[in-house]
Amino acid sequence: MVQQVQVYLFGDPSYDFDRKLHDLLYSKNDPILSAFFEQSCDSIRAEIGQLPLQHQTSFPRFRSLADLLQRYRKGGVNPAFQIALACVYQIGAFIMSALTLSNE
């Protein structure tokens, strides 16, 4: 019997995460995934808050990851957000796939 294996690479910013992250953010069907997204958003804001004030002003204000993704799509945001959003998507996809496998 052939066993299927999935490999996850976290932090690869070259992966096109935009549409898939949007879909995950708006799926709202799992409390674990929703909690992960809320905590990720809080962590990103906390990291920005630890920067010197002159650097904090170069980051846009955002209420949620969906808001941050929308600002990213419009362009002009700090490139660090691309890496953060890519990681959030990749870990979120991993969580979703683990939840799917556990429900089978």
FENHUPE-V721118 format. One record per residue. N is the residue number from 1. RES is the residue in three letters. PHI is phi in whole degrees, -180 to 180 (* if undefined). NEAR is the number of other C-alpha atoms within 10 Angstrom. D_CENTER is the distance of its C-alpha to the mean C-alpha in Angstrom with 2 decimals. Layout:
# FENHUPE-V721118
N | RES | PHI | NEAR | D_CENTER
N | RES | PHI | NEAR | D_CENTER
This chain:
# FENHUPE-V721118
1 | MET | * | 3 | 35.27
2 | VAL | -89 | 4 | 32.27
3 | GLN | -102 | 5 | 29.08
4 | GLN | -82 | 5 | 25.79
5 | VAL | -122 | 6 | 23.29
6 | GLN | -111 | 7 | 19.60
7 | VAL | -116 | 6 | 18.18
8 | TYR | -114 | 11 | 14.57
9 | LEU | -117 | 10 | 13.86
10 | PHE | -90 | 14 | 10.90
11 | GLY | 94 | 17 | 10.32
12 | ASP | -83 | 14 | 12.19
13 | PRO | -75 | 16 | 11.43
14 | SER | -80 | 9 | 14.26
15 | TYR | -75 | 10 | 12.57
16 | ASP | -79 | 11 | 12.20
17 | PHE | -97 | 17 | 8.73
18 | ASP | -51 | 16 | 9.46
19 | ARG | -65 | 11 | 11.54
20 | LYS | -70 | 12 | 10.03
21 | LEU | -65 | 21 | 6.62
22 | HIS | -55 | 15 | 9.24
23 | ASP | -61 | 11 | 11.33
24 | LEU | -66 | 19 | 9.18
25 | LEU | -62 | 19 | 8.53
26 | TYR | -98 | 10 | 12.27
27 | SER | -71 | 11 | 13.59
28 | LYS | 46 | 11 | 14.23
29 | ASN | -106 | 10 | 16.44
30 | ASP | -139 | 11 | 15.40
31 | PRO | -66 | 9 | 15.62
32 | ILE | -68 | 14 | 13.99
33 | LEU | -66 | 21 | 10.68
34 | SER | -62 | 17 | 11.13
35 | ALA | -65 | 11 | 12.02
36 | PHE | -60 | 15 | 9.05
37 | PHE | -65 | 21 | 6.85
38 | GLU | -64 | 14 | 9.90
39 | GLN | -69 | 13 | 10.34
40 | SER | -64 | 19 | 7.08
41 | CYS | -62 | 20 | 8.17
42 | ASP | -61 | 15 | 11.61
43 | SER | -67 | 12 | 11.09
44 | ILE | -64 | 14 | 9.91
45 | ARG | -63 | 17 | 12.91
46 | ALA | -65 | 11 | 15.10
47 | GLU | -64 | 10 | 14.67
48 | ILE | -63 | 18 | 15.60
49 | GLY | -65 | 12 | 18.41
50 | GLN | -86 | 10 | 19.86
51 | LEU | -76 | 11 | 20.50
52 | PRO | -58 | 9 | 23.98
53 | LEU | -54 | 10 | 24.52
54 | GLN | -65 | 8 | 25.27
55 | HIS | -85 | 11 | 21.85
56 | GLN | -60 | 15 | 20.02
57 | THR | -69 | 11 | 21.63
58 | SER | -84 | 11 | 20.00
59 | PHE | -103 | 16 | 16.54
60 | PRO | -73 | 13 | 16.20
61 | ARG | -82 | 13 | 16.21
62 | PHE | -150 | 14 | 13.58
63 | ARG | -97 | 11 | 13.78
64 | SER | -150 | 16 | 10.47
65 | LEU | -65 | 21 | 6.94
66 | ALA | -63 | 17 | 9.17
67 | ASP | -64 | 12 | 11.56
68 | LEU | -64 | 18 | 9.55
69 | LEU | -62 | 20 | 8.59
70 | GLN | -62 | 14 | 12.33
71 | ARG | -66 | 16 | 13.46
72 | TYR | -62 | 18 | 11.75
73 | ARG | -62 | 12 | 13.58
74 | LYS | -74 | 9 | 16.72
75 | GLY | 85 | 10 | 16.65
76 | GLY | 81 | 10 | 18.15
77 | VAL | -98 | 15 | 15.25
78 | ASN | -56 | 11 | 15.15
79 | PRO | -60 | 11 | 14.06
80 | ALA | -61 | 10 | 12.19
81 | PHE | -66 | 17 | 9.35
82 | GLN | -61 | 20 | 9.23
83 | ILE | -67 | 15 | 8.90
84 | ALA | -62 | 16 | 6.33
85 | LEU | -67 | 23 | 3.97
86 | ALA | -63 | 21 | 5.77
87 | CYS | -64 | 19 | 5.61
88 | VAL | -60 | 21 | 2.47
89 | TYR | -61 | 25 | 4.00
90 | GLN | -64 | 22 | 7.08
91 | ILE | -70 | 19 | 7.39
92 | GLY | -61 | 21 | 6.78
93 | ALA | -64 | 17 | 9.31
94 | PHE | -63 | 18 | 11.41
95 | ILE | -60 | 15 | 11.70
96 | MET | -62 | 16 | 12.65
97 | SER | -69 | 13 | 15.11
98 | ALA | -66 | 11 | 16.54
99 | LEU | -67 | 14 | 17.12
100 | THR | -64 | 10 | 18.72
101 | LEU | -65 | 9 | 20.92
102 | SER | -71 | 8 | 22.00
103 | ASN | -87 | 7 | 23.10
104 | GLU | -85 | 5 | 25.28
